Amino acid sequence: MSTKLRIAAIAVLLLGGIAQADEPLSIDVHRDANCGCCKDWIKHLEANGFNVIDHVETDMRAVKQRLGVAPRLASCHTGVIDGKFVEGHVPAAQILELRQRPDLVGLAVPGMPAGSPGMDFGQPRQAYQVIGLTAAGTDEVVAQYPASE
């Protein structure tokens, strides 16, 4: 192979790697068809560079059970990225951090706290925590968001 051909081949490989690195992260989101805040959370994810694969479900309880979401961590919708669950109104920043945490099987924002992503309808934010679930089944606070006034 000539030197010019080798350089061209290396350039193609390098540029292909750069193009793949710029592709958005994909996340599957399972939600009930009638939930408006779920759609707003999806908009939050898309605005932060995620490619959302939207799954409308008829039995969210079964989805949560299949994915290992403990009832104490439950909210209205459930995402899946890299085989890990993302339960409720988890901010995009913590989802990115989850990808770097092999010790966690998922993240959750239990309930539906006002002011969290997808629940930010102009009212003050309630204080809330982002909870990580370890492989051993214990909870770990990975982020805290204070109340706003």
C-alpha positions as CSV (number, residue, x, y, z in Angstrom):
1,M,0.0,0.0,0.0
2,S,1.4,3.4,-0.9
3,T,2.1,6.0,1.8
4,K,-0.7,8.3,0.4
5,L,-3.2,5.5,0.5
6,R,-2.2,4.6,4.1
7,I,-2.6,8.3,5.2
8,A,-6.0,8.4,3.5
9,A,-7.1,5.2,5.2
10,I,-6.0,6.5,8.6
11,A,-7.7,9.8,8.0
12,V,-11.0,8.0,7.2
13,L,-10.7,5.9,10.4
14,L,-10.0,9.0,12.5
15,L,-12.8,11.1,11.0
16,G,-15.2,8.2,11.3
17,G,-14.4,8.0,15.0
18,I,-14.9,11.7,15.5
19,A,-18.3,11.5,13.7
20,Q,-19.4,8.7,16.0
21,A,-18.4,10.6,19.1
22,D,-20.7,13.5,18.1
23,E,-23.7,11.2,17.8
24,P,-26.3,11.8,20.5
25,L,-26.7,9.3,23.3
26,S,-29.8,7.2,23.0
27,I,-32.1,6.6,25.9
28,D,-35.3,4.5,25.9
29,V,-38.2,6.1,27.8
30,H,-41.2,4.1,28.9
31,R,-44.3,6.1,29.7
32,D,-48.0,6.1,30.0
33,A,-49.8,7.7,27.0
34,N,-51.7,10.2,29.2
35,C,-48.8,11.6,31.1
36,G,-47.9,15.2,30.2
37,C,-44.9,15.6,32.5
38,C,-43.3,12.5,30.8
39,K,-43.4,14.3,27.5
40,D,-41.8,17.4,29.2
41,W,-39.0,15.3,30.6
42,I,-38.4,13.9,27.1
43,K,-38.1,17.5,25.9
44,H,-35.5,18.2,28.6
45,L,-33.5,15.1,27.5
46,E,-33.7,16.1,23.8
47,A,-32.6,19.7,24.7
48,N,-29.6,18.2,26.4
49,G,-28.5,16.2,23.4
50,F,-30.2,12.8,24.0
51,N,-31.9,10.8,21.2
52,V,-35.1,9.6,22.9
53,I,-36.7,6.4,21.9
54,D,-40.3,6.8,23.2
55,H,-42.2,3.7,24.3
56,V,-45.9,4.2,25.2
57,E,-46.8,1.5,27.7
58,T,-50.0,0.1,29.1
59,D,-48.5,-1.4,32.3
60,M,-45.8,0.8,33.7
61,R,-45.7,-1.3,36.9
62,A,-44.6,-4.3,35.0
63,V,-42.0,-2.3,33.2
64,K,-40.6,-1.0,36.5
65,Q,-40.6,-4.5,38.0
66,R,-38.8,-5.9,34.9
67,L,-36.1,-3.2,35.1
68,G,-35.5,-3.6,38.9
69,V,-37.0,-0.2,40.0
70,A,-37.8,-0.6,43.7
71,P,-41.3,0.8,44.7
72,R,-39.7,3.3,47.1
73,L,-37.9,4.9,44.1
74,A,-41.0,5.0,41.8
75,S,-42.2,7.9,39.7
76,C,-44.2,8.1,36.5
77,H,-41.8,7.2,33.7
78,T,-38.7,5.0,33.4
79,G,-35.8,5.5,31.1
80,V,-33.1,2.9,30.2
81,I,-29.5,3.8,29.1
82,D,-26.6,1.4,28.9
83,G,-28.8,-1.2,30.6
84,K,-29.4,1.0,33.7
85,F,-32.7,2.4,34.7
86,V,-33.4,6.2,35.1
87,E,-36.6,6.6,37.1
88,G,-38.6,9.8,37.2
89,H,-37.4,13.4,36.7
90,V,-33.7,12.8,36.8
91,P,-31.7,15.8,35.3
92,A,-29.7,15.1,32.2
93,A,-26.4,15.9,34.0
94,Q,-26.9,13.0,36.4
95,I,-27.8,10.6,33.6
96,L,-24.4,11.4,32.0
97,E,-22.7,10.8,35.4
98,L,-24.6,7.4,35.7
99,R,-22.7,6.3,32.6
100,Q,-19.5,6.6,34.5
101,R,-20.7,4.8,37.6
102,P,-20.4,1.0,37.2
103,D,-21.3,0.6,40.9
104,L,-24.9,1.8,40.2
105,V,-27.7,-0.1,38.5
106,G,-29.9,3.0,38.2
107,L,-30.9,6.5,39.3
108,A,-34.2,7.8,40.6
109,V,-36.0,11.0,41.6
110,P,-38.9,9.5,43.6
111,G,-42.3,11.1,43.2
112,M,-42.8,14.1,41.1
113,P,-41.1,17.1,42.8
114,A,-42.1,20.5,41.5
115,G,-39.3,22.2,39.6
116,S,-37.5,19.1,38.6
117,P,-37.0,18.5,34.8
118,G,-40.4,17.9,33.3
119,M,-42.1,19.4,36.4
120,D,-40.9,22.9,36.0
121,F,-44.1,24.8,35.3
122,G,-43.0,28.1,36.8
123,Q,-43.6,27.3,40.4
124,P,-40.8,27.3,43.0
125,R,-38.6,24.1,43.0
126,Q,-39.1,21.7,45.8
127,A,-35.9,20.3,47.4
128,Y,-35.2,16.9,46.0
129,Q,-32.5,14.3,45.7
130,V,-31.3,12.0,42.9
131,I,-30.9,8.6,44.4
132,G,-28.5,5.9,43.0
133,L,-29.3,2.3,43.5
134,T,-26.2,0.1,44.0
135,A,-25.8,-3.4,42.8
136,A,-26.1,-4.5,46.5
137,G,-29.5,-2.8,46.7
138,T,-28.6,0.2,48.8
139,D,-29.5,3.8,48.1
140,E,-26.9,6.5,47.6
141,V,-27.6,10.2,47.3
142,V,-25.8,11.3,44.1
143,A,-27.1,14.8,43.8
144,Q,-29.2,17.2,45.9
145,Y,-31.3,20.1,44.5
146,P,-32.3,22.7,47.1
147,A,-35.7,24.4,47.1
148,S,-36.0,27.7,45.3
149,E,-38.1,30.6,46.3
